[in-house]
Amino acid sequence: MSQPPEVHELFNVMKERKLEIEGDAYLVDRQRVLSGMAAARNASKRRRNLQRVLYFAAAAAVLLTGGFWRWGGGTSGAALEVEVTLGTATQVNASGRAALTVKQPVHIVDGELATARDSKATLRAKGGLRVELESQTRVAVASPLAGGQRIRLFSGLIRCSVPHQNAGTAFQVATPDATIVDLGTVFTVSINEANHATEVAVEEGEVMVRYASGQAVVHAPNRWTSASQVAAVPGSVAPPLPAAAPSSVSSAPKRMLQPRPEPGADNLDEEAQLLRQGLAAEHQGHLQEAVVLLSRLLQEHPHSMLAPDARAALARVQARAQP
Amino acid sequence: MLSVVAPEAPASLTQTQAELLRGVLRGDPGADAALYETLYPIVAHALQKVLHQPPDYEDLVQAAFERIVRSLQKPSALEIENLGAWASAIAVRVALDGLRARIRERAVFNRDAGSADIAQAVPEREFEPQVNARRELNWLQGELAAMNPEQAEALMLHHVLGLELPEIASLTHVSESAAQKRLSRGHLELKRRAEKRAKGRVR
């Protein structure tokens, strides 16, 4: 019988991790973090003030809080109204899972929401933000960061109508490989089912898209897809990437709550081979070849267990390839 | 009721650190940026050790710094003795929350996979070292997320950050004996899970 390792040995995989700060995969928007820190401090102060009020006037404060909550304007400003406009949807949060049906608006603060086949739902926030979920779409709503609202899109398609806001309260949509920052416009974000790429279509105004190796401003009526950003080294000989499905932003995905492909043994062989070849090419100084191999791994197996390693290696290679 | 923390930094902090924290508490312009520059490598290292390369890395960094600011406003901030260890502990808590959210998401939305250990679904073969490391990491992350949070936190503070009992007790605001209890129970629990996994592999 194989012996389990000692407990301290189990942590070697974490202990031996070296810090990476420079890589593209570890880009952090410093200004956003600083805004979040200021917002957190102010929120704490407001919370303390509110607690004092509660202490001296509990009954009145409870009524006041209830009133704010009902109208989605509590101190956090986080409550979103969810309305299923067609079919059904499922809401999941820390307290469990609930089915939502047509014309039964509910308020959520955070958690996840998924629409069923042939179903649609609308999220509305204080201030005029409106997000329409198409059929078979799954999103997560996070507590507001830096005073803004943030939605994570896992699959499907959402259409966002955002009133004009300042930079400190920008609305953001995060996908597995990009973050779309909006300051007041109408745009659509979808996950391409075939290649898992993020696709953005701007109908009005402009958005900023941040991705692993940079950022881009997309003006109406243009589109952007992450599929064309993976092998972004100048002079790269990367193979043609799968094109984003034309007009896919207006077509609904085919399956609901589809589990991510598990890294099966067959794939893992191929994935490991691609990673090994990519790292060998990097080691030998063949950076363009390394980009091609690592990009291929990420394109063909975006949910591979090796994808994080490939992304880190790709970012490293791209940094080395910069003139 | 919470009281406003007097901006008095403990003597064990350096003068510069104490000034910095006072500035952050007052909301001085530039203090947040200086604190970020000071603590980012520490926070990043703790997050990367536990999560390696999470897709929501930027969100986690932001969450860690927001929690740092909120924690500074609590009375317990007066007990900070080692700014780096304190920030690391907060980052580890954020990482642990991130792990639990990831596991919860997988359990709810991926019923086919359920709580199945991805690592065990892959047959033993001669794979790249990265594959094995990733498999070990996935298993450990899953088990830590499923364990009692206080025990998991104690284990990570000890084994990942290398902190000893007095520091763990101070950072988690419990007595040394309570910290010792959490750590030893966490050890036993993780060992039990590792043994269960080893038996499963033999079958």
Interface residues (C-beta under 8 A of the other chain):
Chain A: M1 S2 Q3 P4 P5 V7 H8 L10 F11 V13 M14 K15 R17 L19 E20 I21 A25 Y26 L27 V28 D29 R30 R32 V33 L34 G36 M37 A38 A39 A40 R41 A43 S44 K45 R48 Q51 R52 Y55 V92 R97 E112 A114 R138 A140 A142 L145 A146 R150 R152 A174 P176 D177 T179 L257 P259 R260 E262 P263 G264 A265 L268 D269 A272 L275 R276 M305 L306 P308 D309 R311 A312
Chain B: M1 L2 V4 V24 L25 G27 D32 A33 L35 Y36 Y40 P41 A44 H45 Q48 K49 V50 H52 Q53 P55 D56 Y57 E58 D59 V61 Q62 A63 F65 E66 R67 I68 V69 R70 Q73 E105 V108 F109 N110 R111 D112 A113 I118 A121 V122 P123 R125 F127 E128 Q130 V131 A133 R134 R135 E136 L137 N138 L140 L155 M156 H159 V160 G162 H187 L190 K191 A194 E195 R197 A198 K199 R201 V202
